[in-house]
Amino acid sequence: MTRPNPVLVIATTNVGKAREIRSALRGVRVRFATLSGAYAGTTYREKGRTFSENARGKSLYYSRGTDDIVLAEDSGLEIDALAGAPGVRSARFSAPGATDAKNIRKVLKLLSGVPRRQRRARFVCVMALARKGKIIATARGVVRGTIALEAKGARGFGYDPIFYYGTRRKTFGELGRREKNAISHRGRALRKIKAFLLEGMKRLRSAP
């Protein structure tokens, strides 16, 4: 009798992130789940000082007491002129529960008057896979660019409209989904996670 495909829980409530992850992992024999159902009402509070600490902590938290594989990630924007900020506070940079628009406005205000050559920035993503309270894989992805003088493009989410990628001469907010996923920090980390899952799925499915 063939065992059902294992469940992969995407440990995020961010709809945009979950969509990108599902798309990037297409072809992996898993059943996707989100932080609902059995996970509803449980919230992991990010206290780490690094993306890695938050991703690992989140994946371990949701993987305890279940056979499900949990994929957690922490990602954000680091700006050289702001000493690496907003960093791990990217989602709540302007205020707790801030909107993308408010965060973008704060960044642009802080960088007002800063010339283009000093607006270097990078998107960073760290992902962690855990099962039964143990980390089984991690991956890191980085993409470098600059902060635009103004927001452009209505695609993507977060800081995408102000992250200018010189190779494409566009902000991430102007890129199509496939084009962005091919070069983004999250896309780069997900390719490593996908390779691990494709190679190790038989072992994961047969593990006690």
RABELDA-V674056 format. One record per residue. N is the residue number from 1. SS is DSSP state (H for helix, E for strand, - for the rest). PHI is phi as a letter, one per 30 degrees, with the letter a starting at -180 (none if undefined). D_FIRST is the distance of its C-alpha to the first C-alpha in whole Angstrom. Layout:
n = (N;N)
ss = (SS;SS)
phi = (PHI;PHI)
d_first = (D_FIRST;D_FIRST)
This chain:
n = (1;2;3;4;5;6;7;8;9;10;11;12;13;14;15;16;17;18;19;20;21;22;23;24;25;26;27;28;29;30;31;32;33;34;35;36;37;38;39;40;41;42;43;44;45;46;47;48;49;50;51;52;53;54;55;56;57;58;59;60;61;62;63;64;65;66;67;68;69;70;71;72;73;74;75;76;77;78;79;80;81;82;83;84;85;86;87;88;89;90;91;92;93;94;95;96;97;98;99;100;101;102;103;104;105;106;107;108;109;110;111;112;113;114;115;116;117;118;119;120;121;122;123;124;125;126;127;128;129;130;131;132;133;134;135;136;137;138;139;140;141;142;143;144;145;146;147;148;149;150;151;152;153;154;155;156;157;158;159;160;161;162;163;164;165;166;167;168;169;170;171;172;173;174;175;176;177;178;179;180;181;182;183;184;185;186;187;188;189;190;191;192;193;194;195;196;197;198;199;200;201;202;203;204;205;206;207;208)
ss = (-;-;-;-;-;-;E;E;E;E;-;-;-;-;H;H;H;H;H;H;H;H;H;H;-;-;-;-;-;-;E;E;E;E;-;-;H;H;H;-;-;-;-;-;-;-;-;-;-;-;H;H;H;H;H;H;H;H;H;H;H;H;H;-;-;-;-;-;E;E;E;E;E;E;E;E;E;E;E;H;H;H;-;-;-;E;H;H;H;H;H;H;-;-;-;-;-;-;-;H;H;H;H;H;H;H;H;H;H;H;-;-;-;-;-;H;H;H;-;E;E;E;E;E;E;E;E;E;E;E;E;-;-;E;E;E;E;E;E;E;E;E;E;E;E;E;E;-;-;-;-;-;-;-;-;-;-;-;-;H;H;H;E;E;E;-;-;-;-;E;E;H;H;H;-;-;H;H;H;H;H;H;H;-;H;H;H;H;H;H;H;H;H;H;H;H;H;H;H;H;H;H;H;H;H;H;-;-)
phi = (none;d;d;d;d;d;d;c;d;d;d;a;c;d;d;d;d;d;d;d;d;e;d;d;c;e;j;d;d;b;c;d;b;b;d;b;i;d;c;d;i;c;b;c;c;d;b;d;c;b;d;d;d;d;d;d;d;d;d;d;e;d;c;d;i;b;d;d;d;c;c;c;b;b;b;l;c;c;c;e;d;c;h;j;d;d;h;d;c;e;d;b;d;d;l;e;i;d;d;e;d;d;d;d;d;d;d;d;d;d;c;e;i;d;d;e;d;c;c;d;a;b;c;b;b;b;c;b;c;b;b;h;i;b;d;c;a;b;a;b;b;b;b;c;a;b;c;d;d;a;d;b;j;c;c;i;a;i;c;e;d;c;c;c;c;e;e;c;h;b;d;d;d;c;d;d;e;d;d;d;d;d;b;d;e;d;d;d;d;d;d;d;d;d;d;d;d;d;d;c;d;d;d;d;d;c;d;d)
d_first = (0;4;6;9;12;15;18;21;24;27;30;33;35;37;35;37;35;32;32;33;30;27;29;29;26;25;22;20;17;17;18;22;24;27;29;29;27;27;29;32;35;34;36;37;40;41;44;43;46;44;41;39;40;39;35;34;36;34;30;31;32;29;26;27;25;22;19;20;22;25;27;31;34;38;40;44;47;49;53;55;58;57;56;52;52;51;48;45;47;47;45;48;51;53;52;49;47;49;49;48;51;53;52;53;56;57;56;58;61;60;60;63;66;64;64;61;61;61;58;55;52;48;45;42;39;37;33;31;27;26;24;24;28;28;29;27;29;32;34;37;39;42;44;48;51;54;54;56;59;58;54;53;50;48;45;42;43;45;47;46;50;52;50;51;50;52;50;50;53;51;50;46;47;48;45;42;39;37;41;41;37;38;41;40;40;36;35;36;34;31;31;31;28;26;27;25;22;21;22;20;17;15;17;17;13;13;16;17)
